[in-house]
Amino acid sequence: MAKAGFVATAGVVAVAVAATAGYAGVKAAAVPELVHDPAVEVATPAALVAPATGLPAADDVARMTAELDRLATSDGAGQLSGAVVAVDSGQMVWSHGGQPLRPASVTKLLTGAAALRVLGPDHRVDTTVVAGDRPDTVVMVAGGDVMLDQARLDDLAAQVIAARGQGTVTRVLVDTGVWSDNDFASGWHAEDVPGGYIAPMQPVMVHGGRIGGDSGDLPRSAAPALDAAAALATRLGAGDTGFGGSPEQAEVLARVHSAPLVERLGAIMQHSDNVMAEALGREIAVARGVQRPDSAAAARAVIDVLAGMGVDTTGVVLADTCGLSDDNRIPPATLTGVLVQAVESPPLTPLVGTLPISNATGTLAGRYADTPAKGFVRAKTGTLLETSALAGTVTSRGGVVYVFALLSNGTPPFAARPVLDRMAAAVQG
C-alpha cells in the first residue's frame, strides 16, 4: 500500500523551533484528491499551551467524551481506535476500540522516543573516508548518515586532497557493512521508491537518496550508497566507484558528522521523512549492539527500548520504524504511554518540541484554520491510502494537559482526516 500522495509543506519552521522551549516544560507552565492547499503562514500563538491546572473538571470531561463518542462513530471515521489521557492524573478519560490498527507515520513517535532514550539529543553519526588497499583507492565508510549534503561532501573531498594530494585517487569504494544488505522492509512496495516515499536503506545517502532535489517526495535512487560514492569521486577526479570493505586499521583521511539527533528528529516529525526515521531505527539497534541491523531488527530494538521504559507494548507489531509498512500495528494505549513520558520525563521532552503545530508548522500547517484549536494541538500525523492517524498533545481551555492517539483504518484520508481533526479540537474544548 503506497503512502497517500499529498504535498508536504515546509511550514513555518522557525515557529516550531521557537516553540520547543515553551512546550518542553509543559508540566510547569498517490491520490490527487488528497493534495491539500498550500499552507498559510500564521503568527505564533501568544501561548502554545496554558499552564496546567491539574485534574479535569467532571463537566468538561463529560462534554468532551460525548463529542468524541459522536465523532468516533460518524461518517468518515472508518474503523477507529483511540484514547485520551489526562497527563497529571494519568487517567484515561476516553477510549474507543483500543485494538491495534495500522498506524502509518505516527510510528515515528515510538522511534523518536526510543532514540532519545538510547542515544540522547546530541548524538551524531559519522561518515569517514579511509585509505584503501591500493595507493589510488579510498573507501567511504558509511556510518548511517542518510542526509549528506553538498557542503559535507565538499568537506570530505577537501580533507582527502589535503591528506593525499590532488589527482592521486582514481577509485572510490563505499563500505556499507554497518547495516544489513536486506535494505527493503516487509510491507513496503517497489513503487514507493520512484514515488519518493522511501529508498533502499543503505547507510550513506545524499539528501535521503532524492533525485533532482534535496527535499520533498521526489523520486529516490535505487542505489543511494553508490550515488554518494560517485559524488565524492567526482570531487576527487576519480572515475571508478563500487562497493568494498575497508582495510583493518586503515588510515583515516577524512571525517564529517551528521546533524545532532534532536535536529534530525525535527525534520522527521515536521516533514514525516521515512528514510530518516528508518535510518534512526537502525541507529538505535547499532547502539544496542545489534550487528548489521535490517528494518526488522531495528523495529525489535525500538519495541525493546519502549518496554524497558515501562511503556505497554502489548499488541505492537512493527516491520519498520518509519510507519510505511502495511504490516505495522499499534494500539492507541502504546502511543499515549509514549506521549505521557514525553511530556513528563526530561530525557524525552525534546520529542514534544519537534511535533507539528496545528495551522502553523509541518504536516499540520494547512489544518485547523477554522477552529479555536489552531496553535494548541501538537501532533504527529499518519497517512496511507486507507489509514489516517493523529497522536500528540493538547492543552484544554481549562488548562488540563492531555495526550491523545487516534487511528482510523479502512477509509480514505480525505474522509477520515477531518474527523480526527475535529476530535483533537474537541479535546482542546
C-alpha positions in Angstrom: 0.0 0.0 0.0 1.6 3.2 -1.1 1.6 6.3 1.1 -1.2 8.6 0.1 0.2 11.4 -2.0 -0.1 14.9 -0.7 2.1 17.9 -0.9 4.3 18.3 2.2 4.8 22.0 3.0 7.9 23.3 4.7 5.6 25.3 7.0 6.9 27.9 9.4 9.9 26.0 10.6 11.0 28.9 12.8 7.8 28.7 14.7 8.5 25.0 15.5 12.0 25.8 16.7 10.8 28.8 18.8 8.0 26.8 20.3 10.2 23.9 21.5 11.4 25.5 24.7 8.0 26.8 25.5 6.4 23.4 25.4 9.1 21.3 26.9 8.3 22.5 30.4 4.5 22.0 30.0 4.1 20.4 33.4 5.4 23.6 34.9 3.6 26.0 33.0 -0.9 8.5 -4.5 -4.3 10.0 -4.9 -4.7 13.6 -6.3 -7.8 14.4 -4.2 -5.6 14.2 -1.1 -3.4 17.2 -2.2 -4.1 20.0 0.3 -4.0 23.7 -0.3 -0.7 25.5 0.3 -0.1 26.3 4.0 -1.0 29.8 5.2 1.6 31.3 7.4 0.2 32.4 10.8 1.7 34.1 13.7 2.8 32.0 16.6 0.1 32.0 19.3 0.9 34.1 22.3 0.9 30.9 24.4 1.0 27.5 22.7 -0.1 25.9 26.0 -1.8 27.1 29.1 -0.5 26.4 32.5 -1.7 23.0 33.7 -4.3 23.2 36.4 -4.4 19.6 37.5 -7.4 17.3 37.2 -10.0 17.8 34.6 -13.4 19.1 35.7 -16.1 16.4 35.5 -18.4 18.6 33.4 -15.6 19.3 30.9 -14.8 15.6 30.6 -18.5 14.7 30.1 -18.8 17.3 27.3 -15.6 16.1 25.7 -16.3 12.4 25.8 -19.8 12.9 24.5 -18.4 14.7 21.4 -15.7 12.2 21.0 -18.2 9.3 21.1 -20.3 11.0 18.5 -17.3 11.7 16.2 -15.9 8.2 16.6 -19.0 6.7 15.0 -19.6 9.4 12.4 -19.4 9.1 8.7 -15.7 9.1 7.6 -14.3 7.8 10.9 -13.8 4.3 9.5 -12.6 1.6 11.9 -11.4 3.9 14.7 -9.3 3.1 17.8 -8.4 5.9 20.1 -7.5 7.1 23.6 -7.2 10.3 25.6 -5.2 10.5 28.8 -5.0 13.4 31.3 -1.3 13.7 32.0 -1.4 15.0 35.6 -3.6 12.2 36.8 -2.6 9.5 34.3 -6.3 8.8 33.9 -7.6 7.6 30.6 -10.6 9.8 30.2 -11.8 8.4 26.9 -11.2 5.4 24.8 -12.8 3.8 21.8 -12.0 0.4 20.3 -8.5 0.1 21.8 -7.3 -2.5 19.3 -4.0 -2.3 17.4 -4.5 -0.7 14.0 -2.2 0.2 11.1 -0.6 3.4 12.4 1.2 4.9 9.4 3.7 7.6 10.3 2.6 8.0 14.0 5.0 5.0 14.3 7.7 7.7 14.2 6.7 8.7 17.8 7.9 5.3 19.0 11.1 5.6 17.1 11.8 9.1 18.3 11.2 8.3 21.9 13.4 5.2 21.8 16.2 7.3 20.1 16.1 10.0 22.7 16.3 7.4 25.5 19.1 5.4 23.9 21.2 8.0 22.1 20.4 11.4 23.7 19.6 14.6 21.8 23.1 15.5 20.8 24.1 12.2 19.2 25.6 12.3 15.7 26.7 9.7 13.2 30.0 9.9 11.2 30.9 9.3 7.6 34.6 8.7 7.2 37.0 8.2 4.3 39.9 5.8 4.9 42.9 4.7 2.8 42.1 1.7 0.6 44.1 -1.4 -0.2 45.8 0.3 -3.1 47.5 3.7 -3.2 44.9 5.1 -5.7 41.9 3.9 -3.7 39.9 5.4 -0.8 36.9 3.9 1.0 33.9 5.9 2.1 32.9 4.2 5.4 29.1 4.6 5.8 28.0 5.2 9.4 24.3 5.7 8.9 24.1 9.4 7.7 21.4 9.4 5.0 21.3 13.2 4.7 24.8 14.0 3.5 24.7 17.4 1.7 26.9 19.1 -0.8 28.8 21.1 1.8 29.9 18.0 3.7 30.8 16.2 0.5 33.0 19.1 -0.3 34.5 18.9 3.2 35.3 15.2 2.8 36.9 15.8 -0.6 39.0 18.7 0.7 40.2 16.6 3.7 41.2 13.7 1.4 43.0 16.0 -1.0 44.8 17.6 1.9 45.9 14.2 3.1 46.7 12.6 -0.3 47.2 15.4 -2.8 45.2 16.4 -5.9 44.7 13.8 -8.6 46.1 10.8 -6.7 42.8 9.0 -6.2 41.3 7.1 -9.1 38.9 4.7 -7.3 36.3 5.4 -4.5 34.7 2.4 -2.8 31.8 2.5 -0.3 31.7 0.3 2.8 28.1 -0.3 3.8 28.8 -3.1 6.3 27.3 -1.3 9.3 23.8 -2.2 8.1 22.3 -5.4 6.6 22.2 -5.9 2.8 18.5 -6.5 3.3 17.5 -3.0 2.5 13.8 -3.2 1.9 11.2 -3.9 4.6 8.2 -6.2 4.7 5.1 -4.3 3.7 6.9 -1.7 1.5 6.2 -1.5 -2.2 8.6 -1.1 -5.1 6.6 1.8 -6.5 7.3 3.8 -3.3 10.9 4.3 -4.4 10.1 6.3 -7.6 7.1 7.7 -5.7 9.5 9.4 -3.3 8.4 7.8 -0.1 11.4 5.5 0.7 14.7 4.5 -0.7 16.6 1.2 -0.4 18.0 1.5 3.1 21.8 1.9 2.7 23.8 3.6 5.4 25.0 6.6 3.4 22.9 8.7 1.1 22.9 12.2 -0.3 19.7 14.1 0.6 18.0 10.9 1.5 18.6 9.4 -1.9 16.5 12.0 -3.6 16.8 12.5 -7.4 16.6 16.1 -8.7 16.5 18.0 -5.4 17.2 18.0 -1.7 13.7 17.9 -0.1 10.2 16.6 -0.5 8.7 13.5 -2.0 11.0 13.4 -5.0 11.9 10.1 -6.7 14.5 8.2 -4.8 17.6 6.4 -6.1 17.7 2.6 -6.4 21.4 2.7 -5.4 21.9 5.6 -3.0 25.2 4.5 -1.4 26.8 4.2 -4.8 25.5 7.6 -5.7 27.2 9.0 -2.5 30.5 7.3 -3.6 30.1 8.8 -7.1 29.5 12.3 -5.7 32.8 12.0 -3.7 34.6 10.5 -6.7 33.6 13.4 -8.9 35.1 15.8 -6.4 38.3 13.8 -6.3 38.6 13.4 -10.0 38.2 9.6 -9.7 36.5 7.6 -12.4 35.9 4.3 -10.7 33.4 3.5 -7.9 32.0 0.4 -6.3 31.2 -1.4 -3.1 34.1 -2.6 -1.0 35.2 -3.2 2.6 37.7 -1.0 4.4 41.1 -2.5 5.4 41.6 -3.2 9.1 43.3 -0.3 10.9 43.1 1.8 7.8 44.4 5.4 7.9 41.5 7.8 8.4 41.7 10.6 5.8 38.5 12.5 6.3 35.5 12.6 8.6 32.2 14.6 8.8 29.4 14.4 11.3 25.6 14.3 10.9 23.3 16.9 12.4 22.6 16.2 16.1 19.7 13.8 16.9 17.2 16.5 18.1 17.7 18.4 14.8 17.1 15.3 12.8 14.1 14.5 14.8 12.7 17.9 14.0 12.9 17.1 10.3 11.5 13.6 10.8 8.4 14.8 12.7 7.8 18.0 10.8 8.0 16.5 7.3 7.4 12.8 8.1 10.6 11.8 6.5 10.5 8.0 6.1 14.2 7.5 5.1 15.5 9.5 8.1 13.2 7.6 10.5 14.1 4.3 9.1 17.8 5.2 9.5 17.2 6.2 13.0 15.8 2.8 13.9 19.0 1.2 12.7 21.0 3.8 14.6 19.2 2.7 17.8 19.8 -1.0 17.0 23.5 -0.4 16.4 23.8 1.5 19.7 22.3 -1.5 21.5 24.9 -3.9 20.0 22.9 -5.3 17.1 25.2 -6.3 14.3 24.2 -5.2 10.8 20.6 -4.5 11.5 17.8 -4.5 8.9 14.3 -3.0 9.4 13.0 -6.0 11.4 16.0 -5.8 13.8 15.6 -2.1 14.2 11.9 -2.5 14.9 12.6 -5.1 17.6 15.2 -2.7 19.1 12.6 0.1 19.3 10.0 -2.2 20.9 12.5 -3.5 23.4 13.6 0.1 24.4 10.0 1.1 24.9 9.2 -1.9 27.0 12.2 -1.2 29.2 10.8 2.3 29.7 7.7 0.8 31.1 5.5 1.5 28.0 2.9 -1.2 27.4 3.8 -2.7 24.1 1.2 -5.4 24.1 -0.2 -5.8 20.6 2.6 -3.8 18.9 3.8 -5.3 15.6 6.4 -3.4 13.7 8.0 -4.3 10.4 9.8 -0.9 10.1 10.5 2.2 12.2 9.0 4.8 9.9 5.4 3.6 9.5 5.3 3.0 5.8 4.8 -0.8 6.1 1.3 -2.2 5.7 2.3 -4.8 8.3 2.6 -2.4 11.3 0.0 -2.4 14.1 0.0 -0.2 17.2 -2.7 0.2 19.9 -3.6 3.7 21.0 -2.5 2.9 24.6 1.1 2.4 23.5 1.1 5.8 21.8 -0.4 7.6 24.7 2.1 5.8 27.0 4.9 7.2 25.0 3.4 10.7 24.9 2.8 10.8 28.6 6.5 10.1 29.2 7.4 12.7 26.5 5.5 15.4 28.5 6.7 14.3 31.9 10.2 12.8 31.5 13.1 15.2 30.8 15.0 12.7 28.6 12.1 12.6 26.2 10.7 16.2 26.4 12.6 17.3 23.2 10.2 15.0 21.3 7.2 17.2 22.1 9.0 20.2 20.7 9.6 18.5 17.4 5.9 17.9 16.7 4.0 19.9 14.1 1.7 22.7 15.4 -1.9 23.0 14.3 -2.3 25.5 11.5 1.3 26.6 11.9 4.0 24.1 11.0 4.9 20.9 9.2 2.2 18.4 8.2 -0.4 20.3 10.4 0.3 23.7 8.7 -2.8 23.5 6.5 -5.1 22.1 9.1 -7.3 23.6 11.9 -7.6 27.0 10.2 -11.2 27.5 11.2 -11.1 26.1 14.7 -10.1 27.6 18.1 -7.6 24.7 18.4 -5.2 26.2 15.9 -1.9 26.7 17.7 -2.9 24.4 20.6 -2.5 20.9 19.1 0.9 19.4 18.7 0.7 16.1 16.9 2.3 13.6 14.6 0.2 12.8 11.5 0.0 9.5 9.7 -1.3 8.8 6.2 -1.6 5.8 3.9 -4.2 5.0 1.3 -6.8 3.8 3.9 -5.0 4.8 7.0 -5.2 8.1 8.9 -3.7 8.8 12.3 -3.1 11.7 14.7 -1.3 11.4 18.0 0.0 14.2 20.2 -0.7 16.7 23.0 -3.2 19.4 23.6 -4.0 21.7 26.4 -7.7 22.2 27.1 -9.3 25.6 27.6 -9.4 24.7 31.3 -5.6 24.3 31.3 -5.5 20.5 31.5 -2.8 18.8 29.5 -4.0 15.8 27.6 -2.3 13.3 25.3 -4.3 11.5 22.6 -3.9 8.9 19.9 -6.5 8.4 17.1 -6.1 5.7 14.5 -8.5 5.2 11.5 -8.3 2.3 9.1 -10.5 1.3 6.1 -11.5 4.7 4.9 -9.7 7.3 2.7 -7.7 10.0 4.4 -9.8 12.7 2.8 -12.8 11.4 4.7 -11.0 10.4 8.0 -8.7 13.4 8.4 -11.4 16.0 9.1 -12.9 13.7 11.7 -9.6 13.2 13.5 -9.0 17.0 13.5 -12.4 17.6 15.0 -11.7 15.0 17.7 -8.5 16.7 18.7 -10.2 20.0 18.7 -12.9 18.5 21.0 -10.2 17.6 23.5 -9.0 21.2 23.4 -12.6 22.3 24.1 
